[in-house]
């Protein structure tokens, strides 16, 4: 390892310095379309996220039934009629369709928006010979109204498509879609309260993995905000989950990590012991946070993969790139213990993307994530410790796009993408940062010094922060004055951080 210890002991943290720079909201990168990713029609992902429950009922029928001898129809606003209709539809193994206007077209409704017209069109598509009406319903159709068969007179759901997995955001909000799924012999799994991403729901991930060869239907308005439903389902089908369940790094999870470089105690506590002892120490540190918050706590490692150096080195970039083989024992030990590992890049005069690609073999593992440390991203006339570096949003976007593509092409679960920052100027044009469905972005506020200064840093970086980012906090054993205890970290740092590292 080259000489020169990266440290911030001489770097002052000032509120005036923090307020320099740009801030804003994350923009969205659409990425590949669902059509580009779709498998065969039988393996497709269908989303029924319309605001109107009647429209969702028809969408569920279209997704789950190729054909049907009939259907049961009820007005969405009549809960008693819907209950009766659900019993009849299940007994007859046919779809339950809802109308949003009693089936009667109002003077202002167009044919494309009338609930009765939707139902009539769906009856025609199904090739139905009859429909049963519950409640005050009139459907403008040539299909005759009659009572649905039940018991031994009801045929099996022979017109159903290959049994699907139906993920329902809210069972109470979509009784018709649930009934149609049960009538079609589909597997129904309900999202936990407050969770809107299937990849963040442990039971949903398990079910999608077990039924990876079945089509999937997502039902509920909550799914309307999913950036890429097709990819989300495909990621869940891998079955990989975080120690406390789910795949989304920061949805319902908190991490306590040791930071440093292998074999280099001066760079952080991670380097003070071998990989097995690092696992045990991280587990002990995380245990101190048990019961201090609502989220389960997972131990983790943040390993410096490229170390900012005091001399230029043979390649002239003022950065020591550790071989992947040097990092592998830590990655393997963490993997065996169910821990994530964050690879931290301090590129000197190099660039983040070039360095990230050096570690593609490690980043191709599901538990290995990536961090960029702009403090050490220098221009051609800068050296470590003499200037505080910075990075453009454009360069960050290059790395996030590359990492998101790696996740997608390798069939990996979502990854954490960590951006270290203790001055706004460290990430230039922050409003231009792109988001990707494959990545959870976290801004790691890693300033050191007095607690008032650190709190000022924390608050300043939150102002006009990119929408949807998560937050991290660093405790320094030697440089903080004083270092917060676990209880103080959870009480004093608000909102509570999703990632807490120790250096």
N, C-alpha and C positions, 0 to 999 in steps of 0.2 A: 504494500500500500504506500502510496506517495506521502511525502511529508505534508503537513498542513492540516490543522483540525478545524473543520467547519463548526463554527460556534457563533452565537449572536450576543455573546456577553458584552461586546462593545457597541452593539447597535441599539440606539435609543428608540423607544416607542413613544411617539408623541401624537396627540389627537390631531394637531394641525397636519402632520404627515399623513395620517390615516384618511383625512378628508380630501386628499388629492386623488384624482383619477375619475374613472367613469363607473356608472352603475346603471342597472336597468333590469329588463325582464328577458328570460330565455325565449328564443324563437324555436320553432319546431322544424326538424328535418324529416320530411315525409318518408324517405327511404323507399325500398322496393314496395310495390303494391301487393295487395292480397292475391290478385290474379297471377302475379309472377311467382308467388310462393305456393299456390294451391296445388294440392295433389289431384287425384281423379275426383269426379263429382261425388262419388260415394264417400270420400274421405274429407270433404270440404268442411269448413267452419262457417256456420251461419249465425248472424247476430240479429236478434229481434229486440231492438232498443228504442222503438218508436215511443213517443210520449203517450200515445193513446193505447190503453190496454186492449181495446177491440182490435186495433191494427196488429198488436203483438200476438193476439190469439190466432189471427189468420196467418201471420208469418210462421208461427209454430206449426200450424197444420201443414203449410206448404213444405216446411223442412222435414216433417216426420212422416207424412203420408204421400205415397205416389198416387193412390186412389183410395176410395172408400165407398161402400154402398150407401152411406148416409152420413148425417152429422146432427148434432144437437145444437140449438141456437138459443141464446138468452141475452137480454140487455145487460150491459156491463154495470149499470147503475142499480140493478136489483139483486142484492146479495142473496136473498132467499131463492130467487129463480136460478141464480148461478149455482148454488149448492145442489138444487134438484137436478139441474142440467148436468152437473158433474157426475152425479150418481148414474144418470141414464147413459152418459157417454162412456163411462168406464165399463158399464155392464154390456154395452153394445160394441165396445172396441172401436169407437169412431171418434173423430175430432169434436171438440167443443169450441164453437165459434161465438164471439160476442159482437153485438152491435152497440154503437155508442149513441144511437138516437132512436132506439126502439125499432130500428129497421126502416123508419119512415124518413124519406128525404125532406129536409127543410127547404124553404124557398131560397135559401142562400147557399145550400150545399151543392157542390159539383159532383158529378158521377164518380170521380176518382176519390172523393173524401167521404162519401156517404157510407156509414157502417153497413146499411142494408145492401148497397151495391157491392161492397167488398165481400160480404157473405155470399151473395148471389154468384159472383165471379168464382169464388172458391168452391161452391157447390158444383159449378160447371166443370172446373178443373179436376175435381175429385171424381167426376163421373157419377155423382150421387143419384140414387133413385128416389130418395126421400130425405126429409129433414123433420126433426121434432122440435117444436118451439116450446120454451118455458117462459112464462111471464108475458108481458105485452110486447110481442114481436110480430112484425110483418116483413116478409122478404119478397121483393119483386122478382120472382123466379117462376119458371115453369115446373120446377121440381115440386112434387106434391108433398104436403105436410101430413105426417102420420106418426104414430107412436113408434119409438125405437124398439127393436127386439131386445130381449134380455135373457139371462139364464142360459138354458140349453138351446134356446132359439137363436142366440147371438153368435155369428161367426167369429172366428179369431181375426186378429188385425192383419188379414192377408194382404191388404193394400198398403201396409206400412213399409217404409223404406227400411234398409238394414238397421237393426236396433241402434239407436244413437245414445250418446251421453248428453243429457240436458242439464246445463248449469244455470240455476235460477238465482237471480240476485235477491229476490224477496218473494217467498212463497205466497204470502198473503196478498201481494200486489198482482200476482199472475196465476190465479187458480185455474183459469182456462188452459193456459199453456202447460201447467203441471198435469192437469187431467188428460190433455191430448197426449202428453209424453207417456203417462201411465197406460193409456189406451193403446199406444203403439209399442208397448213393452220396452220402452227406453229406460235407461238408468237415470234417475234424477238425483242431483246433488245440489244442496243449497249453500250459498255463500254465507260465511259468518257475518254477524252484524258489524256494519261499519267498514267492511273490506270490499273493495270494488275491483280488484285485480285478481283474476283467477290464479296467477302465479304466486300470490301472497297468501293463498288459502291452503293449508296443509291437506285437508281432506279432498279438496278439489284436485290438487296435484296428484295425490295418490290414485284417485279415481280415473283421471285422464291417462295416467301411466298404465294402469291396469287395462284400460280400454283404448289403447293407442291405435288399434286397427278399426275403430268405430268413428263415424262422423260425430261432430260436436255441434250443439246448438246452445248459444248463450242468450238467455232471456232476461230482459230487464233494462230499464232506462240507465242504470248505473254503467252498463257496458258501452253506452254511446260514446264515452270519453276514451275508450281504449285506443291507443295509437295504432296498434297492429294486432288485431285479434288472432289472425292466423298464426303469426309468429308466437304470440303468448301461449296459445294452446300447444303448438309444437314444442316449445321449451318445457312446458309442464309435462308433456308426454315422456320426457327423458326420465322423470321420476326422481331426479336429484333434489334433495332438500337441505336447507340449513339445519343446524343442530336443533333449533326449536321449531322447525317446520316452515314450509313455504320456500319460495325461491327469491323473493324480492329482498335485497340486502337490508334495506332500512325500513321496511314496513313491519312494525311490531318487533323490531330487534334493536338491541344496544350492544356495543362492543367495547371491551377494555383491552387495549393492545400495548405490547412492549415495542419500543422503537429503537432501532440501531442497526449496525452493520456487523456481520459475522466476524468474530475475533478482534473487534476494535472497541474495547470498553469506553474509550474516550468519546465515541460517537453515540453512546446511548446504552441503556441497560440491557438491550437485547444481546449486545456483544460481550456481556460479562460471563456468559456460561454457554455450554454446548446446546445443541438443539433440544435434546430430551429435557435438560434442566430448564431451558427457556419455556417449554410447554408447561412444566410444573409451576414455574414462577408466574406465567401468564394466568394459569388457572387459579392460583392463589390470589392474585391481584383482582381478577374478575369476581371472585367469591366475596370480596369485601363490598361489592356493590349489590349483592343479593338483597332483595327486599327494599331497596331504596327508590324504586320507581315501578311503573306499571309494566314495562317491557322486560322480558327475560334477558339476561346478560350472558354474552358469549365471549370467551377469551379469544384473542387474536394476536397476530404479529404484523408489524410494519417494518419491513426489511429494506434498508438502503441498498439498492442494486447498483447505482452509479453514484460515486462519492465525489462531491466538489473538492478539488485539491489545491494546495498552495503553489504548486508548480505546474508548468504547462504539460509536461510529459511528452512522450515520443510523438503523440498525435497532435499536440499543441492545443488541446481543448480544455485543459484544466479540470478534467473529470476522469476518475478512475472507474472503469467499467468492470465490475466483478464478473467472472465467468458464471454462466448458468450453473455449472457443476458445483460452484461454491455455495450457491443458494439452495440447491436441490435438497440437501439434508434438512434444512429448516422447513421447506415446503412439504417434504415427505412426512416429517415429524408432526407438523401441523395438520396435514391431511389425515394421518392416522388418529389424531386426537379430535377430529371434527372441527378444526379451527380454520378460519380464512386467513390468508396471507396477502398483505398489500405490498407490492413492489414499488419502492419510492425512487424517483429519478431526479438526480441533481446534475444537469447536463453541462454546466460550465459554458464553454463557447460552442458546444455541439447543439443539436436541437432535440426536442422531446421525441418526435416520431422516429428518428433514426435510432435513438437509444431504446425506445419501446420495442422496436422490431427485433432487437438483439435477444429479447426474452420471450419471443413468441411461443417457444416450446413450453415455457412455464405458464404463460397466460392462457394457453390452450387447456389448462386444467380448470375444472369448475370452481375450485376454492381459491384461485389466485386472482387478485384484483390489482388495480393500477393507481398510483398516485404521482402527480406532477408537483415539483417543488420550484415554483418560479423565482424564489429568492436566489437560486443558483443558476438561473438562465441568463447568461451574460452575452454582451455584444463583443465584437472582435477587439475592442480596446479596453475591456474590463477584466478584472481578476477577482476571485472570491475574497470576501471580507473588506474589500475596499469600496465596493458598491453593492447595493441591494438590487438584484436582478429583477427582470419582469418578462412577461410573455404576452404576445398578442392573442386576442380571441381567435384569430384566424389559425394560429398554430395549434391552439388547444382543440379547435374544431377538427383539424387534420387528424389529431391523435384520437379523439373520440369517435370520428367516423371509421378510422381503421380498426379500433377496438370493437365497435359495434358490429362491423362486418366480420371480424374474427368470431365473435359470439354467434352470429347468425350462421356462418359457413361451417363452423365446427359443431353446431347443434348444442351449444352451451346454455346454461341458465343465465339470467341477468347478472351483470357484474357491477361492482361499485367502482366509480371513477372519482377519485379524490383530488381536489385542488387545494394545495396549501396556500394560505394567504394571511398576512398580517398588516398589509397596506393595500388600499384600493388600487394604487398605481402598479401593483405586482401583476394584475390581470387587466390588460388594457382593453378598452371597449367591451366591458363585461356584458353589456346589453346584447352583444352579437353572439354570445355563446349558444350553440345549438344543443338541443336535447335529442335523445334517442330512446326508443322503447327498450332497447337492450341494456341500457345503463342507468344506474341510480347515481346521480351526481351529489357529492358532498363537498362543501367548503370547510376546510380544516383550519380553524383559527389557531395558529401555533406561535403566537407571540409569547415572550418570556418577560419576567421582571416583576414589578409590584402588582398587587391585585387591582388597585385602581386603574393602572395603565392597561392591564389585560382586559378589564371590564370595558374600558373605553374603546379598545380595539374591537371587542366582541360586538358592542352596540353599533359602532360605525360601519362595520362590514355588513350588518343586517339591513342597513338603510338601502332601499332600492335594490335589494338582492334579487338575483334571478328567481323567477317563480318555480316552485316545486323542488328546490334544492334542500338537502339535509345539511346538518351542521356537526362539526367536530371540534374538540377542545384538547389542548395538550397541557399536561402537568410536567414541569421540570423539577427533578429532585434537587439540583444544585443552583439553578439560576432564578427560580421563582422566590419571591420574598413576601410572604411565605408560600410554600406549595399548599394547595387546598387538599384537605382530606376527602375521602370519597363522599362523606356526608355533606361537606361544604360544596363539593363540585356539583352534586345533584341539587342542592338548595340554592346556591348562589348563581349558578350559570343557567340563565333562562332565555329562551326555551332550553330544556335539558338536551344536551348533545347526544347524538346517536353513536358517535365514535369518540372515545376518550383514550388518548395515548399517553404513555409515560416515557420520558427521555431522561 
